[in-house]
């Protein structure tokens, strides 16, 4: 990987890590669904002209069914769930739970496409789930004011991302990456428009909240997608997936700097276990082979 690619990878991780900060700032005033709706609408307005100028809009018409499905699974549903979680858990914890996405993706690929799960991947899945249990052990209270439902929302959102990855492979292999990014955001905006209007905030959100949701839409969604797909083209999916392991670092850092969030020992331990398990589950790390070398 070139130095320029590594810098872009770090920038992408920093941007996506900041998304959890911006949701923490926007969701209390906009509400979960409206935050997600403004996010995807703003991203659509940013990406549609780019797609029109670079490639044209033909892929949107050709693949509209697949884009609608991926728009639900990769944007509308998980964005709303993470925004809901932001109402009661901190940005750092949300970013760590988001890091389970590749783990869920490996599990979905096994169930959907029959992708083989070897010993390393099975151990990774077990470790990943153990890390989630460790993170949630003293936090997942389902009593009024507890954070249990927020943690479950994050995990369902991460699972939705995992399903979206397989759905993209199954239904959108013929569409360009920019068309997938643009079309899925536009589809999500259409799907969230009516629910967001019915659950719109009673009072106009502050300029502070509007600034947060604007950055969430333009920077953390529009610009981030461009960086992500450019990296996919340059360095391949295996190297690009490493951004998943960097996002919690920045999520925790931005939460500490701007929101005064703290990192407990159990949260740090859970984070390390989740990241180790995810790295094994997606094949970034592998157990040493026990097969003896062939002899001539």
SULBEL-V304028 format. One record per residue. N is the residue number from 1. RES is the residue in one small letter. OMEGA is omega as a letter, one per 30 degrees, with the letter a starting at -180 (none if undefined). Layout:
N:RES:OMEGA  N:RES:OMEGA
This chain:
1:x:l  2:x:l  3:x:a  4:x:l  5:x:l  6:x:l  7:x:l  8:x:l  9:x:l  10:x:l  11:x:l  12:x:l  13:x:l  14:x:a  15:x:a  16:x:l  17:x:l  18:x:a  19:x:a  20:x:l  21:x:a  22:x:l  23:x:l  24:x:a  25:x:a  26:x:a  27:x:a  28:x:a  29:x:a  30:x:a  31:x:a  32:x:a  33:x:l  34:x:l  35:x:l  36:x:a  37:x:l  38:x:l  39:x:a  40:x:l  41:x:l  42:x:l  43:x:l  44:x:l  45:x:l  46:x:a  47:x:a  48:x:l  49:x:l  50:x:l  51:x:a  52:x:a  53:x:a  54:x:a  55:x:a  56:x:a  57:x:a  58:x:a  59:x:a  60:x:l  61:x:a  62:x:a  63:x:a  64:x:a  65:x:l  66:x:l  67:x:l  68:x:l  69:x:a  70:x:l  71:x:l  72:x:a  73:x:a  74:x:a  75:x:a  76:x:a  77:x:a  78:x:l  79:x:l  80:x:a  81:x:l  82:x:l  83:x:l  84:x:l  85:x:a  86:x:l  87:x:a  88:x:l  89:x:a  90:x:a  91:x:a  92:x:a  93:x:l  94:x:a  95:x:l  96:x:l  97:x:l  98:x:a  99:x:l  100:x:a  101:x:l  102:x:l  103:x:l  104:x:l  105:x:l  106:x:a  107:x:l  108:x:l  109:x:l  110:x:a  111:x:a  112:x:a  113:x:a  114:x:l  115:x:a  116:x:l  117:x:l  118:x:a  119:x:l  120:x:a  121:x:l  122:x:l  123:x:l  124:x:l  125:x:l  126:x:l  127:x:a  128:x:l  129:x:l  130:x:l  131:x:l  132:x:l  133:x:l  134:x:l  135:x:a  136:x:a  137:x:a  138:x:a  139:x:a  140:x:l  141:x:a  142:x:l  143:x:l  144:x:a  145:x:l  146:x:a  147:x:a  148:x:a  149:x:l  150:x:l  151:x:l  152:x:l  153:x:l  154:x:a  155:x:l  156:x:l  157:x:l  158:x:l  159:x:l  160:x:l  161:x:l  162:x:l  163:x:a  164:x:l  165:x:l  166:x:l  167:x:l  168:x:l  169:x:a  170:x:a  171:x:a  172:x:a  173:x:a  174:x:a  175:x:l  176:x:l  177:x:a  178:x:l  179:x:l  180:x:l  181:x:a  182:x:a  183:x:l  184:x:l  185:x:l  186:x:l  187:x:l  188:x:l  189:x:l  190:x:a  191:x:a  192:x:a  193:x:a  194:x:l  195:x:a  196:x:l  197:x:a  198:x:a  199:x:a  200:x:a  201:x:a  202:x:l  203:x:l  204:x:l  205:x:a  206:x:l  207:x:l  208:x:a  209:x:l  210:x:l  211:x:l  212:x:a  213:x:l  214:x:l  215:x:l  216:x:a  217:x:a  218:x:a  219:x:a  220:x:l  221:x:a  222:x:a  223:x:a  224:x:l  225:x:l  226:x:l  227:x:a  228:x:a  229:x:l  230:x:l  231:x:l  232:x:a  233:x:a  234:x:a  235:x:l  236:x:a  237:x:a  238:x:l  239:x:a  240:x:a  241:x:l  242:x:l  243:x:l  244:x:a  245:x:l  246:x:a  247:x:l  248:x:l  249:x:a  250:x:l  251:x:l  252:x:a  253:x:a  254:x:l  255:x:l  256:x:a  257:x:a  258:x:a  259:x:a  260:x:l  261:x:a  262:x:l  263:x:l  264:x:l  265:x:a  266:x:l  267:x:l  268:x:l  269:x:l  270:x:l  271:x:a  272:x:a  273:x:l  274:x:a  275:x:l  276:x:l  277:x:l  278:x:l  279:x:l  280:x:a  281:x:a  282:x:l  283:x:l  284:x:l  285:x:l  286:x:l  287:x:l  288:x:a  289:x:l  290:x:l  291:x:a  292:x:a  293:x:l  294:x:l  295:x:a  296:x:none
